[in-house]
Amino acid sequence: MKRSLASLLCLSLAACAAGPDFRAPEVAAPAAYGDWHGGAPSLRDTGLAAGTAQSFARFADPVLAQLQEQAMQASFDVRTATLRFAQSRLARNVVASAQGPQLAARAAATRQRQSESGAGTRLVDAISPANRDALIEHLSDPFMLYQAGLDASWELDLWGRVRRSVQAADAGMAEASSLLREVQLAVRLEVARNYYELRAAQQQHAWLQDELAAARDMAALADARQRGGLASDLEAEQQRLALADLAGRLPAQLEAQAAAINRLTLLLAQPPGALQAQLALASGAPLRGPDLALGVPAEVMRHRPDIQAAEARLQAATARIGVAVADLYPRVTLGLSFGAEALATGKFGEWGSRQWSLGPSLHLPLFDNGRRRAVVELRTLEQQEAAIAFQKTVLGAWHEMDDALSAYAAERQRQQALAAREASARATLALAQARARHGLGDTLPVLQAQRALLAVQRERGASEAALALRLLRICKASGLAPQPDFQ
């Protein structure tokens, strides 16, 4: 018995795990982002600096940083994902508990009565037929039976069934962790997106108010010129129409602000109106988006939570093949039981009342109509499906990054064109003001130039907001959230 137990123990320590071992799949990546760029050639230059993934993106807005931290604590989605990660850790502990011995204590005190016509009757007939009735009557008397003991068992993981189960549970925990990071990233970026949209709407509203003031001055001047016979009725009506058009845009701007505030309030799990004071626009506050530095393509892609989750699912599917294969082989369990049994409490603690058993047990599956073989094939197909899903996730990530870079480059070119238009509008205004000071023109060209400059500034502000949103889109495609930087 000792040699057998020692041999089984050595086998369990030296046993290999059934099924294939997991190897992390390669993530195909170009040497530079422009190598795989599918957009127009004019959009190849994104203007993004080269950097590392750790210095990926930063923004300088303490209000946004505060909102994001509040969302990390209060968001329903983040809290749900956190609980799912905690569940995966406990599930892993449940599976890993099978790696060690299992110990249980038992105790019982029962009052029993034997059947007068049960199996014990044959035993009485065999032992003493002459005193049969007396013995049966004695055996059928009720009696108390006291029992207590310890039971221990340990499955010798000869084929790695338990180890593969733990590997699958570890992969499940890694997947839950990646999904938690994905939710946290999504919430951070959603807070930033709505925050930038709110600030853009607030700035657009302020610029629209300035443009309205200039339009009122132009309408008043057109009315005065009409009364003095210096302008036609058409010119005056055109100015009134332009004023009414600008005034009609104000409600939409206010609606956009209210909608953005409500979206932020919901992301922070707050009731409507709870963030009004916190989100009030400071006078002259500029809209500042993240300053981006892209790292090495392969390094950046490895940070994407969905790619990490897809890899974890592939690892779990691979480990489950090993579990299914190990079920094809015998299962050996070491068992130990020690206790005491007595009919009277006074004898319960005596050494002679002890009982024990020790030895291995063997579970050998012989025939199940092909069920276990089918499970192995099923797990293999699931692993192949997970491998295809991983490849699809990686390729989709590169397409998402390519789209984000193209959109950023296009908006950047648009912003450069608007900057040139703004410079031209400023020069026009300066020229009109100089002509008015020297008596070479009236105030109408000055007001027209002022309004044209305000319109260009408003359009450029919208482009700056759009550029910030394009940067956030790149953050989402890379799987890295911008970090606050207030220096």
QUIZI-V661225 format. One record per run of one state. SS is the DSSP state (hx for helix, st for strand, lp for the rest). FROM is the first residue (numbers start at 1). LEN is the number of residues. If there is no record, write none. Layout:
SS_FROM_LEN ; SS_FROM_LEN
This chain:
lp_1_1 ; hx_2_13 ; lp_15_18 ; hx_33_4 ; lp_37_4 ; hx_41_3 ; lp_44_5 ; st_49_2 ; lp_51_2 ; hx_53_3 ; lp_56_1 ; st_57_3 ; lp_60_2 ; hx_62_13 ; lp_75_1 ; hx_76_24 ; lp_100_2 ; st_102_11 ; lp_113_7 ; hx_120_8 ; lp_128_4 ; hx_132_8 ; lp_140_3 ; st_143_14 ; lp_157_4 ; hx_161_67 ; lp_228_5 ; hx_233_15 ; lp_248_2 ; hx_250_18 ; lp_268_23 ; st_291_4 ; lp_295_2 ; hx_297_6 ; lp_303_2 ; hx_305_22 ; lp_327_4 ; st_331_12 ; lp_343_2 ; hx_345_3 ; lp_348_3 ; hx_351_3 ; st_354_10 ; lp_364_7 ; hx_371_67 ; lp_438_5 ; hx_443_36 ; lp_479_4 ; st_483_2 ; lp_485_3
